[in-house]
């Protein structure tokens, strides 16, 4: 009788509580009448309805007065050779990170062109993310299934997106190889199906690990099982992406037609000889007006491998970030940049400008939420990574636009996106800058204790 009584009471609570709330806020006839009568169905409204309902909204909202106002000339630009293409994948973070390093290799060895293998780094990224997920499942095995962290893990077992710390950790552990050594595969360029099966398998494995833990299996036994699980993940990756090389022969031709000596490399020795840069000398910044500036923040699980670093960033006013970025570009140093690329993007022209589209004029509705409001409501966040490679400094010292090296092939402005300074303010989120261009006061913030944020924080947003 007790159990039946309990079930009955729970059922009553589930039915009655929402009913009371809905009764207070439901739309009655008077409410509906006010809403319907608020729109005058006149000639202008009928014409707008006919146009908007039958056409692409953005095309109708194009601000013709803004066309042609931004030109493609820059006072300072990092030397770039060749445009990459991530195709139908979320690997912009990896393309951007490797594209930051690519100009250094080309200049150092006087090459005509050069490209790293994104497929190689992506392979190890997916294996390491799988291990991170399964270890996180083991660490949370005693928590109930409806715990928020457990729920988040099952919703986000793996993705092809990421951010700068993944570039650093993957390169330091696995090195790099040229694109010719491990070229793209159909599944590296079109990741949707492979990612679907990886997620499915990892979720299945996670349930097994939780069941084993509930039955009393020790962590050592769980990790033995994890290795078997990762062996299956590795098999999927090999079949979809190819097997990454342990060593390889390689040579190149320089601009003058000279052929280099044929040498055998490991991926790590290749990085050391061809690049040789300490990636720990780069500092990560965020512009998040919802939080206190001049503080260090760290996001849980916002990393690519178990032993890797979380996204740890200094939150700064956008003006100070721009000062560092300007100095970096003038010194011919590209940067890792991420933003909310879909907002006010005129894709065909390759222009990011807050005045590209006038949706308010088209709908007759105010869309005035500021950056802080957009972040708090999940309306805006970091969605795409690119290389920040150009700035236009006017005679009075002010800046009117910036240049981004994209990884969408030759779309946009010859493979680049031109970004107005006003758009930078509104939709820039992350920027990674070498410490040489950062003042001591800001660098000192790195020595402070970070404010720890949960993985469901709005700032957890893998670039795709």
C-alpha positions as CSV (number, residue, x, y, z in Angstrom):
1,X,0.0,0.0,0.0
2,X,2.8,2.4,0.8
3,X,4.4,2.1,-2.7
4,X,1.0,2.6,-4.4
5,X,0.3,5.7,-2.2
6,X,3.8,7.1,-3.1
7,X,3.2,6.6,-6.8
8,X,-0.3,8.2,-6.5
9,X,1.0,11.2,-4.7
10,X,3.9,11.7,-7.2
11,X,1.4,11.5,-10.0
12,X,-0.8,14.1,-8.4
13,X,2.1,16.4,-7.8
14,X,3.3,16.1,-11.5
15,X,-0.2,16.9,-12.8
16,X,-1.4,19.6,-10.4
17,X,1.8,21.7,-10.0
18,X,2.2,22.5,-13.7
19,X,-1.6,23.0,-14.1
20,X,-1.6,25.7,-11.5
21,X,1.2,27.6,-13.2
22,X,-0.3,27.2,-16.7
23,X,-3.7,28.5,-15.5
24,X,-2.0,31.7,-14.4
25,X,-0.2,32.3,-17.6
26,X,-2.2,30.7,-20.4
27,X,-3.4,32.8,-23.3
28,X,-7.1,33.6,-23.0
29,X,-9.3,35.2,-25.6
30,X,-8.5,38.7,-24.5
31,X,-4.8,38.1,-24.6
32,X,-5.1,36.6,-28.1
33,X,-7.2,39.4,-29.3
34,X,-4.6,42.0,-28.1
35,X,-1.8,40.1,-29.8
36,X,-3.7,39.6,-33.1
37,X,-4.9,43.2,-33.2
38,X,-1.4,44.6,-32.6
39,X,-0.4,43.8,-36.2
40,X,-2.2,46.0,-38.7
41,X,-2.7,43.8,-41.8
42,X,-2.3,46.7,-44.2
43,X,-0.7,46.8,-47.7
44,X,2.8,47.1,-46.3
45,X,2.4,44.2,-44.0
46,X,0.9,42.0,-46.7
47,X,3.7,42.9,-49.1
48,X,6.3,42.0,-46.4
49,X,4.5,38.8,-45.6
50,X,4.5,37.8,-49.3
51,X,8.2,38.6,-49.7
52,X,9.6,37.2,-46.5
53,X,7.5,33.9,-46.6
54,X,8.8,33.2,-50.1
55,X,12.4,34.2,-49.9
56,X,15.7,33.9,-47.9
57,X,15.5,36.2,-45.0
58,X,19.1,37.3,-45.1
59,X,19.0,38.2,-48.8
60,X,16.0,40.4,-48.1
61,X,17.7,42.1,-45.2
62,X,20.9,43.0,-47.1
63,X,21.8,46.6,-46.4
64,X,22.6,47.9,-49.8
65,X,23.9,51.2,-48.4
66,X,26.7,49.3,-46.8
67,X,27.9,47.5,-49.9
68,X,31.3,48.5,-51.1
69,X,32.2,50.5,-48.0
70,X,34.9,48.2,-46.8
71,X,37.8,47.6,-49.2
72,X,40.3,44.7,-49.1
73,X,43.5,46.7,-48.4
74,X,45.5,46.4,-45.2
75,X,48.4,48.4,-43.8
76,X,49.9,45.3,-42.1
77,X,49.5,41.7,-43.1
78,X,51.2,38.4,-42.1
79,X,52.7,36.6,-45.1
80,X,50.4,33.8,-46.0
81,X,50.8,31.2,-48.8
82,X,47.9,28.9,-49.8
83,X,44.4,28.5,-48.5
84,X,43.3,25.3,-46.7
85,X,39.8,23.7,-46.6
86,X,38.3,21.8,-43.7
87,X,35.3,20.8,-45.9
88,X,32.4,19.2,-44.0
89,X,34.2,18.8,-40.7
90,X,34.5,20.7,-37.4
91,X,38.3,20.8,-37.5
92,X,38.7,24.6,-37.8
93,X,40.6,24.6,-34.5
94,X,43.2,22.3,-35.9
95,X,43.4,24.0,-39.3
96,X,43.8,27.4,-37.5
97,X,46.5,26.2,-35.1
98,X,48.6,24.5,-37.9
99,X,48.1,27.5,-40.2
100,X,49.6,29.7,-37.4
101,X,52.8,27.6,-37.7
102,X,52.8,27.1,-41.5
103,X,54.2,30.5,-42.5
104,X,57.2,30.0,-40.1
105,X,58.1,26.7,-41.9
106,X,57.7,28.3,-45.4
107,X,59.9,31.2,-44.4
108,X,62.5,29.2,-42.5
109,X,63.2,26.8,-45.4
110,X,62.4,29.2,-48.3
111,X,59.6,26.9,-49.6
112,X,57.2,27.6,-52.4
113,X,54.4,26.1,-50.3
114,X,53.7,23.8,-47.4
115,X,50.8,22.3,-45.5
116,X,50.7,20.1,-42.4
117,X,48.5,17.0,-42.3
118,X,45.3,17.9,-40.4
119,X,44.2,14.3,-40.7
120,X,47.2,13.1,-38.7
121,X,46.5,15.4,-35.8
122,X,42.8,14.7,-36.0
123,X,43.3,10.9,-35.7
124,X,45.2,11.3,-32.3
125,X,42.7,13.9,-31.2
126,X,39.8,11.6,-31.5
127,X,41.6,8.7,-29.7
128,X,42.6,11.0,-26.9
129,X,39.1,12.5,-26.5
130,X,37.8,9.0,-26.3
131,X,40.2,8.2,-23.5
132,X,39.3,11.5,-21.7
133,X,35.6,10.6,-21.9
134,X,35.9,7.1,-20.6
135,X,38.2,8.2,-17.8
136,X,35.6,10.9,-16.9
137,X,33.0,8.1,-16.8
138,X,35.1,6.1,-14.4
139,X,35.7,9.2,-12.2
140,X,32.0,9.8,-12.0
141,X,30.8,6.2,-11.8
142,X,29.5,6.7,-8.2
143,X,27.4,9.6,-9.1
144,X,23.7,9.0,-10.1
145,X,22.7,9.0,-13.7
146,X,20.7,12.2,-13.4
147,X,23.7,14.1,-11.9
148,X,24.3,17.1,-14.0
149,X,27.9,16.2,-14.7
150,X,27.1,12.6,-15.7
151,X,24.2,13.9,-17.9
152,X,26.6,16.4,-19.6
153,X,29.2,13.7,-20.3
154,X,26.7,11.4,-22.0
155,X,25.4,14.3,-24.1
156,X,29.0,15.2,-25.1
157,X,31.1,12.1,-25.4
158,X,33.2,13.3,-28.3
159,X,33.2,15.9,-31.1
160,X,35.4,17.0,-34.0
161,X,35.4,20.5,-32.7
162,X,38.0,21.9,-30.3
163,X,40.3,24.8,-29.4
164,X,43.9,25.9,-29.0
165,X,44.9,23.7,-26.0
166,X,44.1,20.7,-28.2
167,X,46.5,21.9,-30.9
168,X,49.3,22.3,-28.2
169,X,48.7,19.0,-26.5
170,X,48.4,16.9,-29.6
171,X,51.5,18.4,-31.2
172,X,53.6,18.0,-28.0
173,X,52.6,14.3,-27.6
174,X,52.4,13.2,-31.2
175,X,54.2,15.7,-33.3
176,X,53.2,16.6,-36.9
177,X,53.6,15.3,-40.4
178,X,53.3,16.9,-43.9
179,X,50.0,16.7,-45.7
180,X,51.5,14.5,-48.3
181,X,52.5,11.8,-45.7
182,X,49.0,11.4,-44.3
183,X,46.6,13.0,-46.7
184,X,42.9,13.7,-46.1
185,X,40.4,10.8,-46.3
186,X,36.7,11.0,-47.2
187,X,35.9,10.7,-43.5
188,X,38.3,13.3,-42.3
189,X,36.7,15.8,-44.7
190,X,33.2,14.6,-44.0
191,X,33.2,13.7,-40.3
192,X,29.4,13.4,-39.6
193,X,29.0,9.6,-39.9
194,X,32.3,8.6,-38.3
195,X,31.5,11.0,-35.4
196,X,28.0,9.4,-35.0
197,X,29.4,5.9,-34.6
198,X,32.2,7.0,-32.3
199,X,29.6,8.7,-30.0
200,X,27.4,5.6,-30.1
201,X,30.2,3.2,-29.2
202,X,31.5,5.5,-26.5
203,X,28.1,5.8,-24.9
204,X,27.7,2.1,-25.0
205,X,31.1,1.6,-23.4
206,X,30.3,4.2,-20.7
207,X,27.2,2.3,-19.7
208,X,29.3,-0.9,-19.4
209,X,31.8,0.9,-17.2
210,X,29.1,2.3,-14.9
211,X,27.5,-1.2,-14.6
212,X,30.9,-2.8,-13.8
213,X,31.5,-0.1,-11.1
214,X,28.1,-0.6,-9.6
215,X,28.8,-4.3,-9.4
216,X,32.0,-3.6,-7.4
217,X,34.8,-3.6,-10.0
218,X,37.9,-1.8,-8.9
219,X,39.4,1.1,-11.0
220,X,42.2,-1.2,-12.2
221,X,39.7,-3.6,-13.7
222,X,37.7,-0.7,-15.2
223,X,40.9,0.6,-16.9
224,X,41.7,-2.8,-18.3
225,X,38.3,-2.9,-19.9
226,X,38.8,0.7,-21.1
227,X,41.9,-0.4,-23.1
228,X,39.8,-3.0,-24.9
229,X,37.2,-0.3,-25.6
230,X,39.8,2.1,-27.0
231,X,41.2,-0.7,-29.2
232,X,37.8,-0.7,-30.9
233,X,37.9,3.0,-31.2
234,X,41.3,2.8,-32.7
235,X,40.1,0.3,-35.2
236,X,37.3,2.6,-36.3
237,X,39.8,5.5,-36.7
238,X,42.2,3.4,-38.7
239,X,39.5,2.3,-41.1
240,X,38.1,5.8,-41.5
241,X,41.2,7.9,-41.5
242,X,44.1,5.6,-42.3
243,X,47.0,4.5,-40.1
244,X,49.2,7.3,-38.8
245,X,52.9,6.9,-39.6
246,X,55.5,6.2,-36.8
247,X,58.3,7.4,-39.2
248,X,58.5,8.5,-42.8
249,X,60.9,9.7,-45.5
250,X,60.5,13.3,-46.7
251,X,62.2,16.0,-48.8
252,X,61.0,19.3,-50.4
253,X,61.8,21.7,-53.2
254,X,62.5,25.4,-52.3
255,X,61.7,28.5,-54.3
256,X,64.9,28.3,-56.2
257,X,64.4,24.8,-57.3
258,X,66.8,23.2,-54.9
259,X,65.8,19.7,-53.7
260,X,66.5,19.0,-50.0
261,X,68.2,15.9,-48.7
262,X,65.9,12.9,-48.3
263,X,65.6,12.3,-44.6
264,X,63.7,10.0,-42.3
265,X,61.7,11.6,-39.5
266,X,59.4,10.6,-36.7
267,X,56.4,13.0,-36.3
268,X,58.1,14.5,-33.2
269,X,61.5,14.9,-34.8
270,X,59.8,16.5,-37.8
271,X,58.2,19.2,-35.6
272,X,61.5,19.8,-33.7
273,X,63.4,20.4,-36.9
274,X,60.8,22.1,-39.1
275,X,59.1,24.2,-36.5
276,X,60.8,24.0,-33.1
277,X,58.5,26.5,-31.3
278,X,57.6,26.2,-27.7
279,X,53.8,26.4,-27.9
280,X,53.6,27.1,-24.1
281,X,54.7,30.6,-24.9
282,X,51.3,31.5,-26.2
283,X,48.7,33.1,-23.9
284,X,44.9,32.6,-24.3
285,X,42.5,35.5,-23.9
286,X,38.7,35.9,-23.8
287,X,36.5,38.9,-24.0
288,X,33.5,38.0,-21.8
289,X,31.7,41.1,-20.5
290,X,29.5,39.0,-18.2
291,X,32.5,38.3,-16.0
292,X,35.1,40.3,-14.1
293,X,38.0,41.4,-16.3
294,X,41.7,40.9,-15.4
295,X,41.0,37.5,-13.9
296,X,42.1,34.0,-14.9
297,X,39.4,31.4,-15.7
298,X,39.5,27.7,-16.4
299,X,36.7,25.5,-17.8
300,X,36.4,21.9,-16.7
301,X,36.6,19.2,-19.4
302,X,37.4,21.9,-22.0
303,X,40.4,20.0,-23.2
304,X,41.4,17.3,-25.7
305,X,43.2,14.7,-23.5
306,X,43.3,13.4,-20.0
307,X,46.7,14.9,-19.1
308,X,46.2,18.0,-21.3
309,X,45.3,21.5,-20.2
310,X,41.8,22.9,-19.9
311,X,41.0,26.1,-21.7
312,X,42.5,28.6,-19.2
313,X,42.2,32.2,-20.3
314,X,42.6,35.8,-19.1
315,X,39.4,37.8,-19.5
316,X,40.3,41.3,-20.8
317,X,38.5,44.3,-22.2
318,X,38.4,44.0,-26.0
319,X,40.5,47.2,-26.5
320,X,43.5,45.7,-24.6
321,X,43.3,42.5,-26.6
322,X,43.3,44.5,-29.8
323,X,46.5,46.3,-28.7
324,X,48.3,43.0,-28.3
325,X,46.9,41.7,-31.6
326,X,48.0,44.7,-33.5
327,X,51.6,44.4,-32.2
328,X,51.6,40.7,-33.2
329,X,50.5,41.3,-36.8
330,X,53.1,44.2,-37.2
331,X,55.7,41.7,-36.1
332,X,54.5,39.2,-38.8
333,X,53.1,36.8,-36.2
334,X,49.7,35.2,-36.9
335,X,47.3,34.4,-34.1
336,X,44.6,31.9,-33.2
337,X,41.2,33.7,-33.3
338,X,37.7,32.5,-32.6
339,X,34.4,34.2,-32.9
340,X,30.7,33.8,-33.6
341,X,31.2,33.7,-37.3
342,X,27.6,33.2,-38.4
343,X,26.4,36.6,-37.1
344,X,26.2,39.3,-39.8
345,X,28.4,37.3,-42.2
346,X,28.2,38.1,-45.9
347,X,29.7,34.9,-47.0
348,X,30.0,35.6,-50.8
349,X,31.9,38.8,-50.2
350,X,33.8,37.4,-47.2
351,X,32.8,40.3,-45.0
352,X,31.9,40.4,-41.3
353,X,30.2,43.7,-40.5
354,X,27.5,44.5,-38.0
355,X,25.8,46.6,-40.8
356,X,25.6,43.8,-43.4
357,X,22.0,43.0,-42.7
358,X,19.2,45.1,-41.3
359,X,16.8,42.6,-39.8
360,X,15.2,45.2,-37.6
361,X,14.1,47.2,-40.6
362,X,12.9,44.1,-42.4
363,X,10.7,42.8,-39.5
364,X,10.0,46.1,-37.7
365,X,11.2,44.5,-34.5
366,X,14.0,45.6,-32.2
367,X,17.0,43.2,-31.9
368,X,19.1,45.2,-29.5
369,X,20.6,42.6,-27.1
370,X,24.2,43.5,-26.3
371,X,27.1,41.1,-26.2
372,X,26.7,40.3,-22.5
373,X,23.0,39.5,-23.0
374,X,23.8,37.3,-26.0
375,X,26.3,35.3,-23.9
376,X,24.1,34.8,-20.9
377,X,21.2,33.6,-23.0
378,X,23.3,31.3,-25.2
379,X,22.5,33.4,-28.2
380,X,26.1,34.0,-29.1
381,X,29.3,32.1,-28.4
382,X,32.6,31.0,-30.0
383,X,31.7,28.9,-33.0
384,X,34.6,29.0,-35.5
385,X,38.4,29.4,-35.3
386,X,40.5,31.3,-37.9
387,X,43.9,32.9,-38.1
388,X,44.1,36.6,-37.4
389,X,46.6,37.8,-40.0
390,X,45.9,41.4,-40.9
391,X,45.1,44.9,-39.5
392,X,44.4,48.2,-41.2
393,X,45.8,51.1,-39.1
394,X,44.6,54.5,-40.2
395,X,46.9,57.6,-40.3
396,X,45.4,58.8,-36.9
397,X,46.4,55.4,-35.3
398,X,42.8,54.0,-35.2
399,X,41.8,50.7,-36.7
400,X,38.9,50.2,-39.1
401,X,39.3,46.5,-40.1
402,X,41.1,43.2,-39.6
403,X,41.9,40.2,-41.8
404,X,41.2,36.5,-41.0
405,X,42.7,33.5,-42.8
406,X,39.8,31.0,-43.1
407,X,39.8,27.3,-43.8
408,X,36.7,27.1,-46.1
409,X,38.7,27.0,-49.4
410,X,38.5,29.9,-51.7
411,X,35.1,31.1,-50.5
412,X,34.7,34.7,-49.2
413,X,37.4,37.1,-50.2
414,X,40.0,34.8,-51.9
415,X,39.7,32.4,-48.9
416,X,39.9,35.2,-46.3
417,X,37.3,37.1,-44.2
418,X,37.5,40.8,-43.7
419,X,36.2,41.9,-40.3
420,X,35.3,45.4,-39.3
421,X,36.6,46.7,-36.0
422,X,33.0,47.1,-34.8
423,X,32.3,43.5,-35.6
424,X,35.5,42.5,-33.7
425,X,34.0,44.2,-30.6
426,X,30.6,42.4,-30.9
427,X,31.5,38.9,-31.8
428,X,35.1,38.1,-31.0
429,X,35.6,35.6,-28.2
430,X,39.0,33.9,-28.1
431,X,42.5,35.0,-29.1
432,X,45.8,33.3,-28.6
433,X,48.9,35.6,-28.6
434,X,52.6,35.0,-28.1
435,X,53.8,36.3,-24.8
436,X,56.3,38.7,-26.5
437,X,53.4,41.0,-27.3
438,X,51.9,41.1,-23.9
439,X,52.8,43.5,-21.0
440,X,54.1,42.3,-17.7
441,X,50.9,43.4,-15.8
442,X,48.8,41.1,-17.9
443,X,51.3,38.2,-17.8
444,X,51.2,38.3,-14.0
445,X,47.5,37.3,-14.1
446,X,48.7,33.9,-15.3
447,X,50.2,33.3,-11.8
448,X,46.9,33.8,-10.0
449,X,44.5,31.1,-9.0
450,X,41.9,30.5,-11.8
451,X,38.2,30.7,-11.3
452,X,36.9,27.2,-12.1
453,X,33.9,27.0,-14.4
454,X,31.7,23.9,-15.1
455,X,31.6,22.4,-18.6
456,X,28.0,23.6,-19.2
457,X,29.2,27.2,-18.9
458,X,28.4,29.4,-22.0
459,X,32.1,29.8,-22.6
460,X,32.6,26.1,-23.2
461,X,32.1,26.2,-27.0
462,X,34.3,24.0,-29.2
463,X,35.1,25.8,-32.5
464,X,34.0,23.9,-35.6
